């Protein structure tokens, strides 16, 4: 039939249109986005205008913001550590690379400068690195701690040195033995101190204590081997950060924070009054703190809602707000209201907050362009760090002249993957909508056809019924007519009386009286 032919042609055209639409939508997704869906990569960036002479062949700082280093053949991992005379980098295979102006501090066992990255001889896979002023710690995936560098103040943790020269005897990695054979889950080095969190939730420290118990022992004597630090009952430490000369913060599994340190620079960066010589509760369990950071004069905490709070000295913008009360109180850093931080970092007198989209805001002293903004002055209010093109910072380490940062395209890859997924979902939805529309059209056409057939059948049936009825009515009418005719038909009978004969004609003829029907 004609309508069937038209429907078939319409259906074929719609299928072709749908196929073309899917191809167009698929081709509209940039191939670069599809290709990078699994190509997450890290880079090492550097900023600063006074690079160490021995580093210039590897990285060249400048006063124009972060610039990518020219490291070759190293898969950049997720951690970088910086001491006075060396840089250490963790690669994707768990190896530690180092370079710097003193090979003893680098960890290669020689006093000569190391101008190109060299692998530090640690046989096991390393999962974390951390550097103090002149020493470095490495944590392996088996929970062992290795240390190297200068140990005049006991920061290597292997006993008190005899003299200055002897204190350089650990210029290659040596294992630090934590009492009881404990395995370690976290390390942190700063200044001339070292810290470790053991898997049994105990905290251990070694190094210089000076006059305000930097180690948190409650006393003032230096400690040359790992010594237990007492923490509040029930406190489960998961991260420890220290600037090694002023403050230490420890984050708990339950979102609480303990800390200890000095009360210099006219304000205690721990947010409490007075000097704190041993671990003291700063934020209670359940405070929803998810990250902590420390620099030379301030401390920082990140809450689960993405807001950052700071406490301490604000002479060089460390607190991130012109109107911050400073001193003995934590107050919110003046980040944009729409920005939600996921990580925080601090080094020297600078701080950085990194969001889920890779964007980073920074504030602080900024001398020698250590903030990475290209500006060498004080930044009191957080500014967007545009020199890394909103690539997210994974790790950061800095001193007064340089800042090294590992950045990742993870946020960009995720955004591209999300867009590709959204585009595919849109294409799938368009295809599903079109398929649904086609099915609806086909169903309607079938329904229309069935309705037409039903109408035709009904009309035919009604015609047959009408014809049958008419015929029946005619038969009845004819029968009535016939019956009526039969009922009104006159007949003639012959009646006799003796020899007399008489005919009677009527509808119902009767013989006259005395006559009989013949």
C-alpha angles and dihedrals in degrees: 000000000000096000091051091054091049092048093051092051091048092050093051092049091051092051090052090048091050092050091050091048092053092049092049092050092046092049091048090069106090112244089225089064093048092045094050095048089106100021101098109166139180129213133192113234129186135197133182138089103238107058119178111262093238092053097056094086088057105032133007118205122205140180093250102083132267118345128183117254123237097236110152130203096008122116101221110231129195105278140062127178129193130198130173095278107015147049124212127194131189114217130208092263095056096257123135119227122195142182137165148117097293120046092202090063091041089056102240095116097247133099091220121107117264107214098172126048115270130187113253109231104250113138096203130069110269120219102178139022131189133176135205127191096297107354139064135209127206127194120204129210089254091060097256123140123218125188138186141169133056116356104178091125095041095259092139088060099224101110139290114309122234096226143339096282093046089053089071092058090104096066090133125052116284127180118254112217114219111206116264093024090276121176118228131230101181138022134190131181128188136158105336096330137093131199136188135187113213125213089249088064094253122135123222129192139182137174138057121354103177119175102326107042098254089181094056095238092129089240133081104231120109117249119220099187131040109290128189117253115208116233131186115281113270094016110137109197119210103163135025125189128182139171086210096230108052121008141023126189128189123197120211131215089245095056097261128127134214125188148169138190148105132316101227132136093047094289139062109237089207092072093242134099123257133011116314112211100172137030109300129180110255100167121016125236109280093034088124095234109160103174140019135196137181135197134173098292110009145044130217136201129191119211125212091252091064097256121132126214128193139190135186138050119358102186092116100031094269093143096057098232136082090215099042111136090220123187117065099006139075113228134173119275110237097247119153112282092238094050118099116192122215099180137018130203134186134187135161101342095325136096138194133196118199123202130209091257091057096255115138131202120198139187141167143077097336094189113164087010091285090152089065095231098114089247121107100197134088116288110203097174121048115263129194111263101226099167092084093048094238092299104152119253112237099178135000136190129176149165134185095293109030144023124204120197133182108214129188136203089217092114092049092046090049091048090049091047091048090050092047089049091047091048091048090047089050091049091047090049091048089050092046091047091049091046089049090048090049091048091047090049091047091046090049092048090049090046091048090049092048090047090050091048090047090049091049091047091047091049091048091048091047089049092050090047091048092048092046090047091049091048091048091048090050092049090049091046091049090047090050091048090047090046090047092048091047091048093051098041115120121223132193124228130184117232124192135198112183105306092342119104127195135178121217121194119191144120087265104013119202129188115247119253111290092021128104129207110257 
